Structures are given as structure tokens and as C-alpha cells.
Amino acid sequence: MGAVYKARHPTLQKTVIIKKLTLTGSQDFVERFRREAQLMMEFRNEKIVQVYDHFKEENAYHIVMEYVDGITLEDLIAKRRFLSEDAALLIFSEICDALKYAHDRQVIHRDIKPANILISKDGVVKLVDFGVSANLEASDDDGLTKAGMTIGTPSYLAPEQIANARNRDKRSDIYSMGVMLYEMILGKKPFRGGFTPEVIARIEKGKYTHPRKVNPKIKRSTQGIVKKAMHHKVKKRFQDLGVILKKTAKFLKPFKTQEDIYSAIRLYLEGKDSLSQPKKKRLPDLSGKATGIGIASVIVLILAGAGVLWGIQNQLHHEWLDGENLGALQVKVKVKKGRKEADENYLHAKLYAENRQGSLKEVKDVRIQFQEDKELESKSYYTFKSEKIYLPQKMYMLLLYAENEQFRENFYLSPRIRQREILSMKEGRQITFTIERNMPELPVKVEFKFFAVHSGRDISKKTEMAVYANSTWKEWRYFVSGLRSGGFFSGNRYKLRFRNPDYQDKYYNLTIQPEQTSVNLKINLAPKPGSLYFKTDTEDVRLLINDSEYFYDESGDRSYRKLSSPTGKNQIIRLSPGEYRITAESSRMILGSSTVKKNIRIQSNEKVYLTISKSPDDDSLRINIH
């Protein structure tokens, strides 16, 4: 239904997410999108993603929301295969807390699943995406949900939701929470396979393998939460999330503060196999030399622990404990500098293992990610380097995609005990690729479309384009015929000018990368503004344009500004062409305020003079236009 963008908010000065509705064929989708924004803007909970604003730009609808720098629960499960029971319960209780906040405000989510749970790098768990939510107080869901419709993600739907999405009940969310807890602790869903009649029948009858039959180490209390939350009969399910939170409260006792919970989740994300539960601080009751020895021992233990942690983070346990079986691999990529900055270069690597028959199979649990190494940067090249990776000794094939080029290299990875004996492999097997980018110039197809910035109207027919070449502006048709056929070529930079008789000229720098053969430009042009001059011969007059004291100033960079109070001298503002309602208000009248309104029309490049005066007969305000 939507596209998601990461953006920088100009006034909040923070990174945000812009969610854009791209599926606009149905008014129902638009209404759900708008209602999601309204619901979430009213929520104020640190465990629910905050929505700041929503707006319509041309024909598209947008929501501006909080950016969470982290990972989805879905990706975390995929990365770990399954979560430790302690981590699962802690994350589960955080989600329950967020969802209860929504339930207490009579809003049900209807699409609870791991992909809609975000976990920040700081360990904060957040619920997101109320796009198909429903208000329990609404009688008909505003007609958006039709009889027989199924809403949500099939694997997590309660039986009553599968039958009819109009069965709105917070216990349906509770069922989805049970499915999600099952998936967290076991790494798989309770009902697998397609959304077939057989699978639906099992869901309706509650026929699935209980957690302890899959993993006997799961606590009975945890299995009890899953079974009751996932009961196929609504009346036998947990009736409120508060009951579940009471059951998880015993597990949460060691965590005295919310910060303790965040810290534990953060450490788990960083690679801890189990949660680090906070312990009570106990100071040794020692004196004299014993105190000194005790303190020294504590310091030694802390340093040793820090050393072990540092070693684990840098994979030194592989280096020394698995040196007979594992080899080290590091990949470097040298990229010739061009018009692109270092972080604009596209690099993607895949690793394949070769079996005895010579066939290749992708090593999917290994991700090769590149970081720029500024110490190795030269005048001509950027250098990117991967982290050191430890793999079993065998034949491999490395596949590298760099922009529009592809590189492959087969190699044998020796174990560390052998690598350390070879000078060139002392730090591990080094594979280096060099991307020269000596690419030929290619003809480039460039398509242009021009739109009015306010209305979105297509104004391409009257808009002319010119290219700056040989120290002069050449109209597009002369530029194409006077130079090479086709006009534009890859690996070049062009300065363009767009001109329309009713709109302001716009200048544009177009850089075409060496690998690009097609460019599509959509340019918005601002109309040539008219000028409104205004002044008054009376005091304490407030001026409004279209019932607002704010207006778009079309001079310069088109900013949203507040109107100043009229004075005895002419003041000027630039407005885009169109009809405006001018309101003048005075609050200095003895018997109350006086208000007068008048409609004016602003034309491009024209001046309108407006004077606000007081009638000599009854002291009422008048607006004179000349």
C-alpha cells in the first residue's frame, strides 16, 4: 500500500520516516491511511512509534513519523533463528504494554506480527503500523470493512478474523500475540504452509504442536501463556492484556527500572545469548589489607572480563580456539574516484561454497558488508574493507557487484594455523578488487515533464528547455542538432534552464553517471508572483489572508511567513496568482471589534495596492483597492 522514505525534518532537526500511500485506486485505502495518521497522532506512548504529521502532496497522501534506528523483530528472529526464552518474554511484555495502551483507548491493531515490531539499537521496543486498525467504539468501522472480508496477515489471524474481519475484538490481537510469542521461542509459526482449507481447519480447531513438544526446555508458564492466548475459542482466551502482564511481572522483578529492561534488550541485540539481568550491588565488608586485595582482585577480574569481551567482539576466540578448522577472510575493494562520493558507491558481495562435485551453494548466514577505510584512501581511489570473517576451510567463490560491473574469484580458504605460516596471509586471506571505471560515453535518453508547483497541473507544452554549452544558452532543439546526435551523454554534467511565460525560470544541474543511459526528470515550476502593497491610516489593525495570518511568500525560496501588522507606509508581499480573501480586523473600537472582508485577484507580474482606512461616519473599517 505504501512506500517508505527516510528524511530530515527541517524544523524539528531530526531524522524522520515519511510513509507515502502509493496504492490510490481505492478510496478505502486512502481513508485507512488518513485514519492511521489521526489515530497515531493522538497516541503518546514511548512504546508506540510517534506520528508527527500527515499531509497531501499533489495526489499522494503522506504520514511523517518517528524514525527508529534498529531492527524489526522479524529480522531479529531470522538472524538468531529463534530467541532465548528470557529475551522473548521481555520483548513480548514490552509489546503487551504498548498494545494495552491502544486497547485502553478502544483501538485494536488487527495486524500484530514481527514485521510490525521495531527494536531500536538502544533496546526500546516499539509497535508500528495501525493501517488496518479499528475503533471498538465505532459501530460499522466507517464502512471500510465489508462482511466476509479478511484483514491482517494470515499466519497471525485469529479464527474469528479469518471467518469475518468485522469480528472486531481486542482478543483477536491477543491471539496474534500468542502466535508471535510461539514464533519467538521456537523460530517457526504454529501453523505452517499456505493459506489452504487444511491449514484454516487446523487454526479453527486449535490443532498445533505445543512449544514444549518442540523444545522441552521451554518453561511450563511460558507454554501456558501461548496456549491460553492462542485458544481457538474466544471465551477461553485471555480477555485482557493486563492479565498477561501480571503473569510476566514475576519474570520482570529483577528489572527495577525501564532502563534496566532497555539495557538488557540492547545487550541481547549486540550478541548476548541470554539476557543480562541486573544484580543488586553488594560492597565487600573488608578492612585493611583484605580490602586492598579485594579491590585489586575486582579490578583484575574487571580487566580480564573486559579483555574477554573485547576478544569475543573481535572474534579472537575463532583465531586461537578454532585455528585448525576455520580460516580468516577479508575483502577489499578499490574504487576509482569520480563524481560520486564514497558513500554513493553501490557494492554488494555474495559468498558461495563449493562442494566435492563442483556445484556452488550460497552461504546465506554470512553477510559481507563494506566500510570505507579512510586511512587507505588515495588521491585517485576510495578503499572499502569488509570485517574479518571466519569460515570452515574449503573452496569458495566470491561474487561482487559494483555499480554495473560484476567480479568473481574462486579461492581456497586455508585454516588459520596454515595462514599464519604464509606472510601474505598472516592476517587472513585477502581478496582485492579494483574498479577502474574507464567506461565509454554512452548516448542518454532524457525525458522531461513540467508541473505547476501548487496545483500539480502538467505545463510541459508551454515550457522550453535550454542547455548551457560553449559559454551560451542553446535552446534544446539547437543543442541536439548543433552538437552530437542525442544531445546528452553519460559521464557528463549539464547546466539546464527551464522557462515558461507564466512561471519563474528554474536552473538545474544534471549530472549523468558513467553507467546511466536513461534519465527521467519531473520539474515543478513556481508561478511568477504578483505584488500586494498594503498600508493603513489607523492603529491596531490585523490583516488576514484567506482567514490566516500566515502566507506563502513567493519571493526568494518560497517560505511560509507570518503577516506583519499594517503601518502608515506601504508594505509589500509576493503572492502566487489567484483569488484571495483579505480580512482586516480592529480591536480598538469602544463597542467591540470591527471586521471587514474583500476578495482580490492577484495576477503574475502585476501590482495591487490595498489601503485600510476608517469610515468618518461610524468608525468602521474599509478596504480600498487601487
C-alpha positions, -999 to +999 in steps of 0.1 A: +000+000+000+029+024+006+064+035+001+087+045+030+114+072+029+140+083+054+141+121+056+154+150+076+128+173+091+137+210+085+122+225+117+124+195+141+160+190+130+157+152+133+156+122+111+120+110+104+102+085+083+078+096+055+052+069+046+036+076+013+004+059+001+012+046-034-019+024-039-045+051-046-070+032-067-095+027-039-109+054-016-109+028+012-071+027+012-069+065+013-094+065+042-075+038+062-042+057+056-057+090+068-073+073+099-040+057+108-024+091+109-052+105+131-051+076+155-014+076+159-011+114+163-033+111+194-011+083+209+016+094+234+034+063+244+072+056+242+065+021+230+043+031+200+060+048+171+051+085+172+034+102+143+042+139+139+021+150+109+002+139+078-004+158+046-014+155+009+011+165-017-005+167-052-024+134-054-004+114-028-010+111+009+019+111+034+025+104+071+055+118+089+066+095+118+094+088+142+125+071+128+136+040+147+173+031+142+174-006+148+159-039+136+124-054+132+115-084+153+110-104+121+147-097+111+159-105+146+142-139+146+156-146+111+191-136+123+190-157+155+167-185+141+149-182+175+152-161+206+162-172+240+131-176+262+141-148+285+146-124+256+113-134+240+094-129+273+110-095+278+102-082+243+068-098+245+059-080+277+070-047+261+047-053+232+018-062+255+023-029+274+022-009+241-008-028+228-027-024+261-023+013+258-041+012+224-068-012+237-075+010+267-082+037+241-106+014+223-083+008+194-074-027+181-044-032+159-056-062+137-021-068+122+001-079+150+032-096+136+070-095+140+074-071+110+054-045+128+076-046+159+107-023+158+136-027+183+160+003+184+197+000+190+191+013+225+168-016+233+135+002+230+106-019+216+080-001+196+047-011+180+040+004+145+016+003+116-020+009+126-031+009+090-058-017+093-068-009+129-103-004+141-121+016+168-141-005+191-165+024+198-174+027+161-204+007+151-195+000+114-158+007+110-169+036+088-179+011+062-142+002+054-145-034+065-171-054+045-188-086+055-167-117+047-135-096+042-102-109+058-079-082+071-044-088+085-016-113+079-029-149+075-003-166+097-012-145+127-050-142+123-074-155+149-101-180+137-128-154+141-109-129+119-105-155+092-142-160+091-150-123+090-129-092+096-159-074+111-155-095+142-136-067+160-124-077+194-092-070+214-090-107+220-081-112+183-050-091+189-042-113+220-044-144+197-019-128+174+004-120+203+003-157+213+013-167+177+041-142+178+054-155+212+054-190+198+074-179+168+099-160+190+108-190+212+107-217+185+117-198+153+087-211+134+050-204+132+024-228+148+006-231+115+029-235+085+020-239+049-001-219+026-035-204+035-052-236+024-085-252+037-065-277+057-045-250+074-076-230+081-093-261+096-063-266+120-065-229+130-102-231+137-097-263+158-065-251+175-045-281+163-008-272+165+023-287+182+027-272+217+060-255+224+073-280+250+069-308+225+093-290+202+116-278+229+112-295+264+134-267+279+106-242+275+090-233+308+055-245+315+045-210+325+056-197+290+037-225+273+007-217+294+007-181+281+010-193+245-018-219+249-043-195+265-035-166+243-040-188+212-071-206+223-093-211+193-124-203+214-126-166+221-142-170+255-114-193+268-087-169+257-071-142+278-098-115+280-074-086+286-037-079+282-035-068+318-038-105+328-008-114+307+012-086+321+005-099+356+018-133+346+051-118+331+055-095+362+073-123+381+098-126+354+104-088+353+111-085+390+149-083+386+145-053+363+139-025+387+136+003+361+126+007+325+163+015+317+173-020+331+149-035+305+163-014+277+198-023+287+191-060+287+175-059+253+203-038+239+229-063+251+209-091+236+209-073+202+247-069+205+251-107+206+244-119+242+229-154+241+208-147+271+196-116+290+219-099+314+196-094+344+206-066+368+220-077+401+219-060+434+251-042+442+270-056+472+301-039+486+326-063+503+327-058+541+365-059+543+392-038+560+429-032+559+449-054+535+420-076+528+402-045+514+431-037+492+434-073+480+397-075+474+397-042+454+428-054+434+411-087+427+379-069+415+400-047+392+418-077+378+385-095+372+370-065+355+400-061+332+400-098+325+363-097+317+368-066+295+396-084+277+374-115+271+346-093+259+369-074+236+383-107+223+348-121+216+338-089+198+369-091+176+364-129+171+397-138+187+382-170+201+380-181+164+416-170+159+430-192+186+404-218+196+393-228+161+425-222+142+427-258+130+393-256+114+385-220+104+402-196+081+400-158+081+388-139+050+388-102+043+376-084+011+389-051-001+375-030-030+394-001-045+371+022-065+385+049-088+372+083-078+347+101-100+317+123-095+303+101-068+311+105-031+324+074-013+290+066+003+272+068-031+290+037-045+270+005-048+289-026-035+272-059-028+290-092-023+278-128-021+297-158-010+293-194-024+307-226-010+318-253-035+311-290-028+330-320-040+310-322-072+320-286-080+285-271-076+280-239-057+257-231-028+252-196-014+264-192+022+234-172+034+243-168+070+274-147+061+269-111+052+298-092+037+294-055+045+319-028+034+330+003+052+352+030+038+388+029+051+399+065+051+435+055+061+438+037+028+422+064+007+445+078-020+443+107-044+427+085-071+409+057-052+385+051-024+392+019-005+364-002+011+371-030+035+349-058+050+352-071+085+373-102+090+351-133+085+359-168+099+348-198+078+354-235+075+384-244+053+371-253+018+368-239-018+347-207-021+336-184-049+331-147-041+307-127-063+310-089-062+285-064-078+300-029-082+276-005-099+270-021-133+301-044-132+304-079-119+336-096-104+341-132-095+370-150-078+374-186-068+397-194-039+406-220-013+404-208+023+431-224+044+428-227+083+445-201+105+473-224+115+483-226+078+476-189+070+499-177+098+528-196+082+524-175+049+535-139+051+508-126+027+481-144+047+493-137+082+462-116+089+440-138+068+431-144+031+430-111+014+409-107-018+411-073-035+391-060-064+399-028-083+372-009-102+387+015-127+355+028-143+371+035-177+337+034-193+329+048-227+305+077-232+270+064-240+241+083-255+215+090-228+177+093-232+164+122-212+127+127-206+112+159-191+079+166-175+069+200-161+043+207-134+029+237-116+042+236-080+008+245-064-017+226-085+003+198-100-010+207-134+011+195-164+026+226-181+051+208-203+036+221-236+045+258-229+078+251-212+111+255-231+144+240-221+179+253-228+214+239-222+244+259-213+271+250-239+301+268-253+295+298-230+260+304-242+224+291-237+212+270-265+176+260-269+170+223-267+164+217-304+195+237-314+216+219-287+206+185-301+212+193-337+242+216-332+262+191-312+262+153-312+230+133-321+210+126-290+223+156-270+232+140-237+260+115-230+269+095-199+297+107-176+289+144-182+275+173-163+250+197-178+235+230-168+199+234-178+173+262-178+136+258-179+114+287-190+076+292-191+059+325-198+037+322-167+063+308-143+096+317-128+128+305-146+144+275-130+181+264-133+191+228-128+224+210-128+221+175-142+250+150-135+248+118-155+268+089-141+290+068-164+267+038-161+234+056-168+217+055-201+183+069-192+172+099-170+136+109-162+131+144-147+099+158-132+103+195-126+080+217-106+079+254-116+066+282-093+044+308-110+056+344-114+042+362-084+022+393-082+028+420-056+004+431-029+011+465-013-008+474+018-009+501+045-033+517+069-041+551+084-054+537+117-038+518+146-042+482+159-053+467+126-047+430+120-046+417+084-055+381+074-052+364+040-076+335+035-085+337+072-049+331+083-022+354+095+003+332+076+010+332+039+034+317+013+059+343+004+067+337-033+099+358-033+132+340-030+129+305-017+091+305-011+088+304+027+058+302+049+057+335+068+036+355+092+020+387+081+032+419+098+007+445+111-001+472+085+016+506+091+013+540+075+039+531+049+034+507+020+045+471+028+049+445+001+044+408-001+047+385-031+018+361-038+012+334-064-015+343-089-051+335-078-081+347-057-075+358-021-099+368+007-085+398+026-097+404+061-090+435+082-097+434+120-096+462+146-099+457+183-097+494+194-133+501+189-152+512+221-182+489+214-162+460+202-141+449+173-147+458+137-141+434+108-142+439+070-135+414+042-128+418+005-118+395-023-089+404-046-073+388-076-035+386-080-020+384-115+015+375-124+039+405-125+010+428-115+008+451-085-023+455-063-024+484-038-046+480-007-054+507+019-072+501+051-090+532+065-116+541+090-150+554+079-156+590+092-193+582+098-192+552+121-155+544+126-159+511+108-130+498+087-129+499+049-106+482+024-098+503-007-081+486-037-064+508-064 
